[in-house]
Amino acid sequence: MRSLFTRLLTGGAAYQASSIASAVLALVTLPLYTRALTTADFGIAETLLTFIILASILLRLGLGEAFVRYYHAHEAGTERDRLAATTVAAVLGITTAAALVLGAAAGPLSTLLLGFEDAGILRIGLLGLWAFTNLEIAYALLRVEERRRAYLLASLANVLLTVGLTVTLVVVLDTGARGYLAGNYVGSTVVLLALWWTLHDRLGGQVPGPRVALAPLLRFGVPTVPADATVFALNVIDRAYLLRTQSAAAAGLFALSVKLATAVILAVRGFQLAWPPLVYSITDDERARRFYAVVTTWFVVVAGLVVAGLTLLGRWVVRLLAAPEYFEAHEALPWVALGWAMYGLFLVLVTIGGRAGVTTRNFPAALAGVVVNVAVLVVLVEPLGIAGAGIALVASYAVMLVVLHLLTRRLFSVSFEWGRLAHAVGVLAGIAVAGELLLPTAGLQGFVLRALALAAIPVALLGTGFMRPEERAGLAGLARRRRAA
């Protein structure tokens, strides 16, 4: 079990390293962007960015997920190279054809998505769609082989190029939303081409024999697309709804709350990348069951601490990192952070179905979540503004978790640690909610008191007997090794 945790943490750290660097640079540059872009420009660019990711999920046809699932089922060497070459070639063909067709209709398409015509910004988005989708497949190859160093170097290069280009285009050249969008994807295109060149021997340059048949990959992957797209649509629906019913500025404020929920997103993103290859590689079902249960418990603790921190200290975070006109973004921040944490739990349940080879049950859960999301948006956005959109996100994930658990629990039974989960949630939510309701919301005194409340959470968990003896011993051993180092 300890070796599995080591692999999960090591892989997650490697996959998160670039995200951490990106988050740090994003937080440093956020004051620049929020002063160079109006809330409306920021909302338009961020809304289009979410549309790009949604379209990427559709165009991949689940081939990335199928590649990760079946990589270890093929013999090492030529068979795996053929699988990689087939997957890369298929996604490249699909994305290139889609970019050309959609580019020809960029004007009307921009009106449909944004409410006004701007063919130029839409074509920049299509370049981003092409680069982002193909780069995800290239990264998947590095992940399944656990080539963490190569992944780290490529992703860090992407981060540095992206930040440098975006600052130049937005802050120096004042190109507005177009520059913000271009800066996000031109660097990705450069990194993608470099990865293809580096991996060309593995991707068909010297791979003998025929390609792997696409049909088995599509049988696994295509059923995942409706669910994946529907889940991600939650990120599109809220911004699009705010953009159309409130204003582009409201969409911008909500987008900023997502940016500021970076700490939770980092944890989920690293988990999302490291978890599926690792859990699918465990051949002993009983060992996998135990691992599922323990990882779920500790994910709730770690992600919950971050959510509690953003709940208690979110106002100060917004004041520090954004222009004054963005301050209202703090209203949605706790809800967005909680929604992202719940998405991490959703990934655990998705891989339970994937382990059993069943991917068709994700979609009903995702669809139920979207229906709830839309209903809550309609009810709460008008009276509560962007906070209502955040609450809608949380409600939708809660429904998705319940439905997917009911649909997958007989496919691969996992005895989750329900008592410890309730214990952790009770302590985390109790202190965070009490602090938000009772403590000052401004000034040095408010900051200090809320920081103390946050620090009290791990103490309360320890004091109430949350940790098992073996976990305490492991933590003590880790502390001793740190001191020795």
C-alpha positions in Angstrom: 0.0 0.0 0.0 2.8 2.4 0.9 4.5 1.8 -2.5 1.2 2.7 -4.3 0.9 5.9 -2.3 4.5 6.7 -3.1 3.8 6.2 -6.8 0.6 8.3 -6.6 2.3 11.1 -4.8 5.4 11.0 -7.0 3.4 11.0 -10.2 1.0 13.6 -8.9 3.9 15.9 -7.9 5.5 15.5 -11.3 2.3 16.2 -13.1 1.5 19.1 -10.7 4.9 20.7 -10.9 4.1 22.5 -14.1 0.7 23.4 -12.8 2.2 24.8 -9.7 4.6 26.9 -11.7 1.7 28.0 -13.9 -0.4 28.8 -10.9 2.4 30.8 -9.2 3.1 32.8 -12.4 -0.6 33.2 -13.0 -1.1 34.7 -9.5 1.9 37.0 -10.0 0.6 38.2 -13.4 -3.0 38.3 -12.4 -2.8 41.9 -11.1 -1.4 42.8 -14.5 -4.1 41.0 -16.5 -6.9 42.4 -14.3 -5.7 45.9 -14.9 -5.0 45.5 -18.6 -8.3 43.7 -19.3 -11.8 44.9 -18.5 -14.0 42.4 -16.6 -16.0 42.0 -19.9 -12.8 41.2 -21.9 -11.7 38.7 -19.2 -15.1 37.1 -19.2 -15.2 36.7 -23.0 -11.7 35.2 -23.2 -12.3 32.8 -20.3 -15.7 31.7 -21.7 -14.1 30.9 -25.0 -11.3 29.0 -23.3 -13.9 26.7 -21.6 -15.6 26.2 -25.0 -12.3 25.1 -26.4 -11.8 22.4 -23.7 -15.3 21.2 -24.2 -14.8 20.9 -27.9 -11.5 19.0 -27.3 -13.3 16.4 -25.2 -15.8 15.8 -28.1 -13.1 15.6 -30.8 -10.9 13.2 -28.9 -13.7 10.6 -29.0 -12.4 9.1 -25.8 -9.2 7.9 -27.5 -7.0 9.4 -24.9 -8.8 7.5 -22.1 -8.8 4.3 -24.1 -5.1 4.6 -24.7 -4.4 5.0 -21.0 -6.7 2.1 -20.2 -5.3 -0.4 -22.7 -1.6 0.6 -22.8 -0.6 -1.9 -20.1 -2.7 -4.6 -21.8 -0.4 -4.6 -24.8 3.1 -6.1 -24.8 5.9 -3.7 -24.1 7.8 -2.6 -27.2 6.4 -2.7 -30.7 2.8 -3.3 -29.7 2.6 -0.3 -27.4 4.4 1.8 -30.1 1.7 0.9 -32.6 -1.0 1.7 -30.1 0.6 5.2 -29.6 1.0 5.8 -33.3 -2.6 4.8 -34.0 -4.0 7.1 -31.3 -1.9 10.1 -32.3 -2.6 9.8 -36.0 -6.4 9.4 -35.4 -6.6 12.5 -33.2 -4.4 14.6 -35.5 -6.7 13.8 -38.5 -9.9 14.5 -36.6 -8.7 17.9 -35.1 -7.2 19.1 -38.4 -10.4 18.4 -40.3 -12.5 20.1 -37.6 -10.3 23.2 -37.4 -10.5 23.7 -41.2 -14.3 23.2 -41.3 -15.0 25.4 -38.3 -12.5 28.1 -39.4 -14.5 28.6 -42.6 -17.6 29.4 -40.5 -15.8 31.4 -37.8 -18.0 34.5 -38.1 -21.4 32.9 -37.5 -19.9 30.5 -35.0 -18.5 33.3 -32.9 -22.0 34.9 -32.8 -23.5 31.7 -31.6 -21.0 31.2 -28.8 -20.4 34.8 -27.7 -23.4 36.8 -28.8 -21.4 38.9 -31.2 -19.4 38.4 -34.4 -15.6 38.2 -34.1 -14.1 35.7 -36.6 -10.6 36.6 -35.6 -10.9 35.6 -32.0 -12.7 32.4 -33.0 -9.9 31.4 -35.3 -7.4 31.9 -32.6 -9.5 29.7 -30.5 -9.5 27.0 -33.2 -5.7 27.0 -33.2 -6.0 26.5 -29.5 -8.4 23.6 -30.0 -6.1 21.9 -32.4 -3.0 22.4 -30.2 -4.6 21.6 -26.9 -6.2 18.3 -28.1 -3.1 16.9 -29.7 -0.9 18.0 -26.8 -3.2 16.1 -24.4 -2.5 12.9 -26.3 1.2 13.5 -26.4 1.2 14.1 -22.6 -0.8 10.8 -22.2 2.0 8.9 -23.7 4.5 10.3 -21.2 2.1 9.6 -18.3 1.5 5.9 -19.1 5.2 5.3 -19.3 5.7 7.4 -16.1 8.3 9.5 -17.9 7.9 12.2 -15.3 11.0 14.2 -16.1 10.1 14.5 -19.8 6.5 15.5 -18.8 7.9 18.0 -16.4 10.2 19.6 -18.9 7.6 19.8 -21.7 4.9 21.2 -19.4 7.2 23.7 -17.8 8.3 24.9 -21.2 4.6 25.3 -22.1 4.0 27.3 -19.0 6.9 29.7 -19.5 6.1 30.2 -23.2 2.4 30.8 -22.4 3.1 33.3 -19.6 5.7 35.2 -21.6 3.6 35.5 -24.7 0.4 36.4 -22.8 2.1 39.2 -20.8 3.7 40.5 -24.0 0.4 40.5 -26.0 -1.9 41.7 -23.2 0.1 44.0 -21.1 2.8 45.3 -23.5 0.9 45.3 -26.8 -2.6 45.8 -25.3 -4.3 43.3 -27.7 -7.1 42.6 -25.2 -9.1 39.4 -25.3 -7.5 38.2 -28.5 -4.0 38.5 -27.1 -5.0 36.7 -23.9 -6.4 33.8 -26.0 -3.4 33.7 -28.4 -0.9 33.8 -25.5 -2.5 30.7 -24.0 -2.1 28.5 -27.1 0.8 29.6 -29.4 3.2 28.3 -26.8 1.3 25.0 -26.7 1.7 24.6 -30.4 5.4 25.0 -30.2 5.7 22.4 -27.4 3.5 20.0 -29.3 5.7 20.1 -32.4 8.8 19.7 -30.2 7.2 16.6 -28.5 6.3 15.1 -31.9 9.8 15.5 -33.1 11.2 13.9 -29.9 8.8 11.0 -30.1 8.7 10.5 -33.8 10.4 7.1 -33.6 7.7 5.9 -31.3 4.9 7.5 -33.3 5.4 5.8 -36.7 8.9 6.8 -37.8 10.4 3.4 -37.2 7.5 1.3 -35.9 7.2 -1.9 -38.1 3.9 -3.6 -38.9 0.3 -2.4 -39.2 -1.3 0.1 -36.8 -3.5 -1.1 -34.0 -7.2 -1.3 -34.9 -9.2 1.7 -33.8 -12.5 -0.2 -33.2 -11.6 -1.6 -29.8 -10.3 1.8 -28.6 -13.5 3.5 -29.8 -15.7 0.9 -28.2 -14.1 1.9 -24.9 -13.6 5.6 -25.5 -16.7 6.8 -27.3 -19.1 5.9 -24.4 -17.0 8.1 -22.1 -17.4 11.2 -24.3 -21.0 12.1 -23.5 -20.2 11.8 -19.7 -16.9 13.7 -20.0 -18.4 16.4 -22.1 -21.5 16.7 -19.9 -19.4 17.0 -16.8 -17.2 19.7 -18.3 -20.2 21.4 -19.7 -20.8 22.5 -16.2 -17.9 24.9 -16.6 -19.3 26.2 -19.8 -23.0 26.5 -18.8 -22.4 28.7 -15.8 -20.2 31.3 -17.6 -22.4 31.2 -20.7 -25.5 31.7 -18.5 -23.9 34.6 -16.7 -22.7 36.1 -20.0 -26.2 36.0 -21.5 -28.5 36.7 -18.5 -26.3 39.0 -16.4 -23.3 40.5 -18.3 -19.8 39.8 -19.6 -18.5 41.4 -16.5 -20.4 38.9 -14.3 -18.9 36.1 -16.4 -15.5 37.7 -15.8 -15.9 37.8 -12.0 -17.0 34.2 -12.0 -14.0 33.3 -14.2 -11.7 35.0 -11.7 -13.1 33.0 -8.8 -12.2 29.9 -10.8 -8.7 31.3 -11.3 -8.3 31.9 -7.6 -9.5 28.4 -6.7 -6.1 27.4 -8.1 -5.0 25.4 -5.0 -8.0 23.0 -5.3 -7.6 22.8 -9.1 -4.0 21.9 -8.7 -4.8 19.0 -6.3 -7.5 17.7 -8.6 -5.5 18.1 -11.8 -2.5 16.2 -10.4 -4.8 13.6 -9.1 -6.6 13.4 -12.4 -3.4 12.7 -14.3 -1.7 10.4 -11.8 -4.7 8.3 -10.6 -6.0 6.4 -13.7 -2.7 5.0 -14.9 -1.8 3.9 -11.4 -5.1 2.4 -10.3 -5.5 0.5 -13.7 -2.0 -1.0 -13.2 -3.1 -2.7 -9.9 -3.9 -6.3 -10.8 -5.0 -7.4 -7.3 -8.6 -6.5 -6.9 -8.6 -6.6 -3.1 -5.6 -4.4 -3.0 -7.2 -2.0 -5.4 -10.4 -1.9 -3.2 -8.4 -0.9 -0.1 -6.4 1.7 -2.1 -9.6 3.3 -3.4 -11.0 3.6 0.1 -8.0 5.1 1.8 -7.2 7.5 -1.1 -10.8 8.8 -1.1 -10.6 9.6 2.7 -7.3 11.5 2.4 -8.3 13.3 -0.7 -11.3 14.7 1.2 -9.0 15.8 4.0 -6.4 17.5 1.8 -8.9 19.1 -0.6 -11.2 20.1 2.3 -8.4 22.0 4.0 -7.8 24.0 0.8 -11.6 24.7 0.5 -11.7 25.8 4.1 -8.8 28.1 3.6 -10.4 29.8 0.6 -13.7 30.1 2.5 -12.1 31.8 5.5 -9.5 33.9 3.7 -11.0 34.4 0.2 -11.6 38.1 0.6 -7.9 38.8 1.4 -6.8 36.6 -1.6 -9.0 38.6 -4.0 -7.8 42.0 -2.6 -4.2 40.9 -2.9 -4.3 39.4 -6.4 -6.8 41.3 -8.4 -7.8 44.9 -9.3 -10.3 46.5 -7.0 -13.2 46.2 -9.5 -12.8 42.3 -9.3 -13.4 42.2 -5.5 -16.9 40.7 -5.8 -15.4 37.5 -7.2 -14.9 36.4 -3.5 -18.6 35.7 -3.3 -18.4 32.6 -5.6 -14.9 31.5 -4.5 -15.8 29.0 -1.7 -18.5 27.4 -3.8 -16.2 27.0 -6.8 -13.5 25.6 -4.7 -15.9 23.1 -3.2 -17.2 22.1 -6.6 -13.7 21.4 -7.8 -13.0 19.2 -4.8 -16.1 17.2 -5.4 -15.0 16.7 -9.0 -11.9 14.9 -7.7 -14.2 12.4 -5.9 -16.2 12.0 -9.1 -12.9 10.9 -10.8 -12.6 8.1 -8.2 -16.0 6.7 -9.1 -15.4 7.0 -12.9 -12.3 4.8 -12.6 -14.3 2.2 -10.7 -16.5 1.8 -13.8 -13.5 1.9 -16.0 -11.8 -0.8 -14.1 -14.8 -3.0 -14.7 -14.7 -2.1 -18.4 -18.0 -0.3 -18.2 -18.1 3.4 -19.3 -21.8 3.8 -20.2 -22.9 4.6 -16.7 -21.1 7.8 -16.4 -23.4 9.7 -18.7 -26.7 9.3 -16.7 -24.9 10.7 -13.6 -23.4 13.6 -15.6 -26.7 14.3 -17.3 -28.5 14.4 -13.9 -25.8 16.9 -12.7 -26.3 19.2 -15.7 -30.1 19.2 -15.3 -29.7 20.2 -11.6 -27.1 22.8 -12.5 -29.4 24.5 -15.0 -32.3 24.4 -12.6 -30.3 26.0 -9.8 -28.8 28.6 -12.1 -32.2 29.7 -13.1 -33.4 29.9 -9.5 -30.4 31.4 -7.7 -28.4 33.6 -10.2 -31.0 36.3 -10.2 -31.1 36.8 -6.4 -27.5 35.8 -5.6 -25.5 36.7 -8.7 -22.2 34.8 -9.1 -22.6 33.1 -5.7 -25.8 31.4 -7.1 -23.7 30.1 -10.0 -21.2 28.6 -7.5 -24.0 27.0 -5.5 -25.4 25.5 -8.7 -22.0 23.9 -9.4 -21.8 22.3 -6.0 -25.4 21.0 -6.2 -24.7 19.4 -9.6 -21.6 17.6 -8.4 -23.4 16.4 -5.3 -26.1 14.8 -7.5 -23.5 13.3 -9.8 -21.7 11.7 -7.0 -24.8 10.1 -5.6 -26.1 8.8 -9.0 -22.7 7.5 -10.1 -22.1 5.7 -6.8 -25.5 4.0 -7.1 -24.7 2.9 -10.7 -21.2 1.6 -10.1 -21.2 0.1 -6.6 -22.1 -3.4 -8.0 -19.5 -3.3 -10.8 -16.6 -3.2 -8.4 -17.5 -3.0 -4.7 -15.4 -0.6 -2.6 -15.9 -0.4 1.2 -15.4 3.4 1.6 -14.5 4.6 5.1 -17.9 6.3 5.7 -17.3 6.9 9.4 -14.0 8.6 8.8 -15.3 10.5 5.8 -18.2 11.9 8.0 -15.7 12.7 10.8 -13.4 14.7 8.4 -16.3 16.5 6.7 -17.8 17.4 10.1 -14.6 19.0 11.4 -13.7 20.7 8.1 -17.2 22.1 7.5 -18.0 22.9 11.1 -14.9 25.1 11.6 -15.0 26.7 8.1 -18.7 27.6 8.3 -18.5 28.9 11.9 -15.5 31.0 11.0 -17.2 32.5 8.0 -20.4 33.3 10.0 -18.9 34.5 13.2 -15.5 36.1 12.5 -14.7 39.6 11.1 -14.6 39.9 7.3 -12.0 42.7 7.0 -8.9 44.1 8.6 -5.9 42.6 10.3 -7.9 41.2 13.2 -10.3 39.4 10.9 -7.4 37.9 8.9 -5.5 36.7 12.0 -8.6 35.1 13.6 -9.6 33.3 10.4 -6.0 32.1 9.9 -6.1 30.7 13.4 -9.4 29.0 12.7 -7.9 27.4 9.6 -4.8 26.2 11.6 -7.2 24.7 14.2 -8.6 22.2 11.7 -5.7 19.7 11.5 -5.3 20.0 15.3 -9.0 19.2 15.7 -8.7 16.2 13.4 -5.8 14.9 15.4 -7.4 15.6 18.8 -10.6 13.8 17.9 -8.8 10.6 16.9 -9.2 10.8 13.1 -5.8 9.3 12.3 -5.2 5.6 12.7 -2.1 4.4 14.7 -0.3 3.3 11.5 -1.0 6.6 9.9 0.4 8.4 13.0 3.5 6.1 12.8 3.9 6.8 9.1 3.7 10.6 9.7 6.2 10.4 12.5 8.6 8.4 10.3 8.2 11.0 7.6 9.0 13.8 10.0 12.1 11.9 11.2 13.3 11.5 7.7 12.7 15.1 7.0 14.8 16.2 10.0 17.6 13.7 9.0 17.6 15.1 5.5 
